[in-house]
Amino acid sequence: SQTIHQWPATLVQPVGSPLSLECTVEGTSNPNLYWYRQAAGRGLQLLFYSVGIGQISSEVPQNLSASRPQDRQFILSSKKLLLSDSGFYLCAWSRFGTSGTSYEQYFGPGTRLTVT
Amino acid sequence: AQSVAQPEDQVNVAEGNPLTVKCTYSVSGNPYLFWYVQYPNRGLQFLLKYITGDNLVKGSYGFEAEFNKSQTSFHLKKPSALVSDSALYFCAVRDGGFQKLVFGTGTRLLVSP
């Protein structure tokens, strides 16, 4: 079966410090990978998605970046955190599919980031 | 662009009663619709999806959803609510060819004993 891991679970960082959040998936190959941010326990905002190693699409311009150095590893980074970067960050994966298919996404446990 | 709307911020229901969480959609082309549940400080869990076929879709934990094309709705239902069903529920629609999803704003379900 497939498993998705995120770490750390919680993080408190000062404004201006760097950020690195990691997500790994087990039990599948060539997944689509996604980073979301959830603010105030409500709506999800898609930040980045990736359909393969080194292939990153950004949905929202901001001071965050993403990388996919390995097939099942997805990293979210920032060089300098802002207060507005606080939130609950969720990684998800889905099977790779064409436009004629539709696969559900499976989410990791999330990382709670507080920027102080 | 594809979108979904969840008109209710919160739904209150007594344990044992049927529950409905509403979702309406706006899409160009065929709708691919999903329901997810989120417990506090957890990731989202997939409940069910509609791709094509029967309008009544059955999912996890006794939940089902009814697809209605004429009303552009995809309401989540359960015949008998449990206190443990209390959580945040999200409706979502596929957007584009890379399995991207657009989520609604969420509906908080509170089931009282």
Boltz contact constraints between the chains, C-beta under 6 A:
constraints:
  - contact:
      token1: [A, 32]
      token2: [B, 99]
      max_distance: 6.0
  - contact:
      token1: [A, 42]
      token2: [B, 105]
      max_distance: 6.0
  - contact:
      token1: [A, 42]
      token2: [B, 106]
      max_distance: 6.0
  - contact:
      token1: [A, 43]
      token2: [B, 105]
      max_distance: 6.0
  - contact:
      token1: [A, 44]
      token2: [B, 103]
      max_distance: 6.0
  - contact:
      token1: [A, 51]
      token2: [B, 98]
      max_distance: 6.0
  - contact:
      token1: [A, 90]
      token2: [B, 43]
      max_distance: 6.0
  - contact:
      token1: [A, 94]
      token2: [B, 99]
      max_distance: 6.0
  - contact:
      token1: [A, 97]
      token2: [B, 99]
      max_distance: 6.0
  - contact:
      token1: [A, 99]
      token2: [B, 97]
      max_distance: 6.0
  - contact:
      token1: [A, 102]
      token2: [B, 32]
      max_distance: 6.0
  - contact:
      token1: [A, 102]
      token2: [B, 51]
      max_distance: 6.0
  - contact:
      token1: [A, 102]
      token2: [B, 94]
      max_distance: 6.0
  - contact:
      token1: [A, 103]
      token2: [B, 99]
      max_distance: 6.0
  - contact:
      token1: [A, 104]
      token2: [B, 34]
      max_distance: 6.0
  - contact:
      token1: [A, 104]
      token2: [B, 46]
      max_distance: 6.0
  - contact:
      token1: [A, 104]
      token2: [B, 49]
      max_distance: 6.0
  - contact:
      token1: [A, 107]
      token2: [B, 43]
      max_distance: 6.0
  - contact:
      token1: [A, 107]
      token2: [B, 44]
      max_distance: 6.0
  - contact:
      token1: [A, 108]
      token2: [B, 43]
      max_distance: 6.0
  - contact:
      token1: [A, 109]
      token2: [B, 43]
      max_distance: 6.0
  - contact:
      token1: [A, 110]
      token2: [B, 43]
      max_distance: 6.0
